[in-house]
């Protein structure tokens, strides 16, 4: 019986050594998979960094475009406001001219009693004169605006 105890202990040590070797092989496989995953993860992180940089450049470009569009829009709005003001002024001037023409067309000079009665004024001639006066006023306004 004294021979069996050392043989049992050595057999138990051999089994434990075999289990340790199998466990080490398994751990080595897991470490290799982790290294492969690490390489893949580094590649993924590099792609993510590249995509982030591209997105940042795109955002910067959009911000620049937005600033330019805002500046252009504000310039156009101010030009439109000036144009609107000018149109309002021209409408007022046109209204004044129309009032004057109405006054001119509506008033008649008194006829002296000794003088002969003049021929009645032709409405077409009055309209033609009014058009000519309006054209001269427009040409003056265009000359001032230019």
Secondary structure, DSSP 8 states (H G I E B T S, - for coil): -HHHHHHHHHHHHHHHHHHHHHHHHHHHHHHHHHHHHHHHHHHHHHHHHHHHHHHHHHHHHHHHHHHHHHHHHHHHHHHHHHHHHHHHHHHHHHHHHHHHHHHHHH------SSS-------HHHHHHHHHHHHHHHHHHHHHHH-
